Amino acid sequence: MRLTLRVWRQRDAGAPGAMATYRIDGISPDMSFLEMLDTLNEELILDGEDPVAFDHDCREGICGACSLVINGDAHGPERTTTCQLHMRSFRDGDTIAIEPWRAAAFPVVKDLVVDRSAFDRIIQAGGYVTAPTGAAPEAHATPVPKPDADSAFEHAECIGCGACVAACPNGSAMLFTSAKVNHLNVLPQGAPERETRVVDMVAAMDDEGFGGCTLTGECATACPKGIPLPSIAAMNKEWLRARRRAGR
C-alpha cells in the first residue's frame, strides 16, 4: 500500500503545532496502525529527521495508551484501540490524518503524545476501597447479586484511554468517571465510600477543566470497550442522592 500521512507535529505544549505531510510505501494490509507508524519513524530516522512521538505500551488493546485521532475518529474507523487497528481498514492511495486527543485537560506533550494525568487525579479522588480485602477470597464468600456483578464487570472494562473525551464535542470526561464510580459503587466492598466517592470524583473531574456533558452519545460510540451511555445517568443519580443526604 502507498499512503499519504498528514501528521500533527508539535515540539512541546508551548510551541505552535502544524500538520506535516509524509508519503510512505510498502505498507502491508496486515500491519497494525502502530507498526505503520514505526515504519514511518524508521524512514524519518534514516533521513536524519525527528521521529514522530506517539504513545503506546501493551499493543494488545488492554492499556489504552495508544491514543490517536485518525481521520477525525478517536482510535480510527473501527471500534477498537489504535494498536488493534490494522491497515486493511484503509485503501491503497488513501490520505490519513493523524492527530492527538483534543481537549483542554489533555495538553500536548509532543507531537501525538498528550498528558492524561488528569484521569489519574480523578481516580485518586475516590477510585479505591478502604475495606480490608486481604488475599483473594473464596468465590462465594461475599455474595453479590448477578446483575450487580455484571454491572461491575462491565464498567471495570474501562481502560482509561480517553477516547470518550476526544470524541465528545464538549471534551467531557463523564463516561470515564461514571465507569470508575459505578464499577465500585455496585459492589459490597465499595459501599463505605459510595457517597463520598461520587461527590469527590465528580468534583475532581470538574476541577481538571473537562467540559460539561450534554449526552450527545459520541463518547459511548467511540469507547473501544463499550461502556454504555446509561452509565452516566446512573452516576448522576448517585451524585444527586449523595448531595441530598449531605444536605447540599
N, C-alpha and C positions, 0 to 999 in steps of 0.2 A: 504494500500500500504506500502511496505517496500522499503526504498530508501537508497542509499549511497550518501552523500553530500560531495563534496570537496569544501571547503570554504576558500577564501583568508583571512588570519588573519595578521594584521599589527598593532602594538601598536600605532604608530604615523608616521608622514611624514618622520621623521629622522631615524626610525628603519627599519631594513630589514623585509620583509614580506615572507610568505610561505603559501602553501595550507595545510589545516588541514582536516582530514577525519573524518566524523561522520556518524553513522548509525542510522536511525530513522524508527520507525514502527508505524502502526496505523494511517497513513495519509489518510484522506478521499479524493476521487477524486473531491469532491465539494468544498474543501478548496481552498482559493486563495494562491498564492505563498507566500505572506507575512504572512498569517496565518500559513503556514507550518514552516516558519522561527520563528514565535512566539512560536510554539510548540517545536522546537529545543532549543530555548533560555530558555524555562521553564525547560527542562530537564537539560541543562547546569547549570542553577542556582541551581537546586536541588542537582546536583553533586558537587557544590561548585566551578564551573568553570566560567570564564568570558563570559558573553553572547556575541553573535555576534552583532556588531554595524552595523545598516543599516538605511538609510534614508526613511522616509515615512511621510505622512501628511493626505491628504484627503481620501485616499484609494477609490476614486471614479473615477480615471482616468482623473482628470482635473487639477492637480497641477504639475505633473511631478517630484515630489520629489523622487519617488521610482526607483532610477537609479541603475540597476544591469545588468551585462553581464552574461547571462545564457547559458551555453554550447556554448560559443563563439558568441552568438547573443545578441545585445542590447535589453533589455526587454524580451528576450526569444524567443521561436519558433513561437509565434503568433504576429501579428501586433497590439499590444496594449501596454498599460503601464504594468509594473510588477504587480501592485496591482490588475489589472483586468485579469491577467493570472491565470488560475486555474490548479489544479494538474491533472485534466483529460487530459491535454495536454501531460502528461508523463505516463509511464507504470510501473507496479509493477516490482521492481528489478532494475530500472534504476539507473545509476550513473549520478549525476547532478553537474557540475562545476559552481560555483558562484563567480564572481569577480567584482571589482569596475570598473567604467569607466577608460579607459587607455588613458590618454592624458597629455602632459606636462603642459597644462594650468589648469588641474583639479588635483591638488595634493591630495594625500590621507590624510584624517584627522585621521581616524581609521577604520580598517577592510574594510567594504564595503562603507564607507562614504567618499565622495570627496568634495573638496571646489570648488563650481561652481560660486563663486562671480565674476569671470571674465565676465560672462554673464551680471551681474548687471552693471558692469562698461561700457560694450558696450551699454547697454540701456541708462545709464546716459549721454553718449556722444551725444545722439541725438534722443532717442526714446520717444519724447514728442512733444507737440504742444504748441505754445505761444499764439495762437489766443484765446481770451476770449470766452468760450463756455457757461458759466453760467449754468443754470438748463437745464434739458433735453428739447430740442426744439420740436416743432410740427414735425411730421414725414416728412412733405413736405416743411419745412421752408428753408432747404438748398438742392436744387435739386442736386442729384448725379446720373449720368448715371448708369443704372443697371449693365453693365459689370464692372464698377469701384467699385460699392458697393459689387458685388460678389467677386471680387478680394480681396478687403479689408477684407471681412469676412473670406475668405479662408486663408489668411495669418495671421489673428488675432487668428486663432485656435492654433498657435504655443504655447506650454506650457513651453518652455524653459527647457525641461528635459535633453537635451544634448545627446540624442541617436544618433543624426546626427554626433556629434564629435566622440563618441565612435565607431561608425560603420565605419567611414572614415579611410582608411589606412594612410592618411596624418594627421589625427587629425584636420581637418579643421572645422571652425565654419561658413562657408559661408551660409549654408542653414538657420541656426538660424538668422544670421544677415540680410540676404535677406528678411526673413519673417517679421522682425521688421521694416526694411526700407520700403518695399513695402506696408505693412499694412497702414502706414501713408501717404506715398507719392502719393497714388492714390486718396486721399480724399481732398476736398477743405480746410479743417481745417489744413491739414499738408503742404499746399502749401508754406507758408512763409519760412519754413526751408527745403524745398525739396532738395536743392543742398548742403547746409551745413550738413544736416543730413547724407546723404550717405557718404560724404567725411569723416566726423568726426567718424562715426560708423565703417567704414572700417579701418580707422587709429587706432581706439581703439582696434579693433579685432586683427590687426597685432601686436600691442604693447603687447598684452596678450600672444603672443607666440604660437598661433594656427598655424597649418600647412597650406600650400597652397592648393587651390582647383584644382584638375585635372579632375573634372566632371566624376568620376567613377560611380556615381549614388547610392552608398551604403547608403548615407545619406537619400535620399528620400525613399529608400526601408525600412529603419529602422524606419522612422518617424511614431510614433503612430497616428498622426493627419493628415497624408497625405499631408504635404506641398510639392508641386510639384517641381521637379528639374528645370524647366524653370524659377522659381523664382530667381535663381542665375543669369541667363542670363539677366533678367530684371533689377536686381540691378547693374550688370556690365555696362549696357547701361546708367543707371542713373549716375553712377560714372564717366564714360568717358565724358558724357555731362557736368557734373558739373566741371570736371577738365579742359575741353576745354574752357568753359565760363570764368573760373578763370584765364585762360592763363597759366596753369601749364603743 
